[in-house]
């Protein structure tokens, strides 16, 4: 995220939003309902009552808001292609506080949100993405509530850590990312104050023009996330996010946008204040794959991990491979102190990057050498080359294989001892052991897929 925006909510009516009315159950009046997406195959305007989209192919046009506590349910195997509205507005799906998105695909029938363009013509930024807004805590004031970025003028956050914004499971989001204005973007999946009652598992964001996943506060826990070809950050944490995430992989292509592009970027807030709750993601079993070398890769490709602006963190049992400028970077005095005194953790990880495996913004608190010594005393390995990690084919953009080879150091050394019961204990490090959980539902060829 390029900057942070929190302004008071101004209650407004958007003339571009058209209320969608659906047939009431038991309506025997005959005829068809031209506002029902199941009939028109068009999703537009405002959805203010619950509806199920039956399996099929739909077009999402312009900004679509789900509000009034409505539940939008999408059946497995559904394809939603986003196109510009007649006024030129790119599409986005916004689930407001109190409403839910239930998009529960299956390994054989994932739900796909993608560009309406033809194969070969799709590109990052063809449409906005998905925004989920909940009532879980952030470190922003609750009155007035913060406004989510992306130009949608909708509030997020609250006081319910177990708030439920629905289910996203076996879902792909492709060619997303729209900048409403400089520093205010819609990401592939934007999560604002989303609570732990929400289920987010097996979600892939591919070729987004901004971040793949961004968490603005909240407590939601996630599993099995994939970021492919992200132009900015793969995982971005801000404004007091305190959830748990296990099993995630990011694979970077050579292009990047005008901002520094990281595997993780994390801040307590935009100014590095001591606002609470501190942003403190608890992460395990991540595999971060950078472009590794400088041949043809954009100069803005940055770090595997960028912890800054008073953020706290836990990262365990993970692989940091191939990023061109640094691996494990801490950029603020408060974040360095938190790592030094144990409020933050970096344990049982493997680092094999192009340059500067450890990077400190203030050697008087903790130098890069101090960071390395601490990390290696807590189970980390620092390797000279990416090859020494011995993954099968991790840099293949269209058919990667992230599983460790026999004898790989990634097959041992993992532990979740002392972590929350959410985490599954694994002996291996990284997102994969011997099981490829990408099989069936994930895709690494979205540019040429026929939908």
Secondary structure, DSSP 8 states (H G I E B T S, - for coil): --S-----------TT--EE----TT--S-S--TT-HHHH-EE-SEE-S-EEE-SSEEEEESEEEE-TT-EEEE-TT-EEEEE--TTS---EEEE-TT-EEEEE--SSS-EEEEESS-TT---TTSS--EEEE-----SS-SSS-EE-SSS---EE--S-TT---EEEEEEEEES--EEEETTEEE-SEEEES--TTSEEEEEEEES-SS-SEEEES----EEEEEEES-SS-SEEEETT---EEEEEEEE--S---SS-B-SEEE-SSTT----SS--EEEEEEEEEE---S-SS--TTB-EEEEE-TT-EEEEES-EEE--SSEEEEE-SHHHHHHHHTTSSEEES-EEE-SS-SEEES-TTT--HHHHHHHHHHTT-EE-SSGGGG-EEETT-SSS-EEEE-TT-GGGS----TTS-TTS---SS-SS-SS--TTTTT--S-TTT---
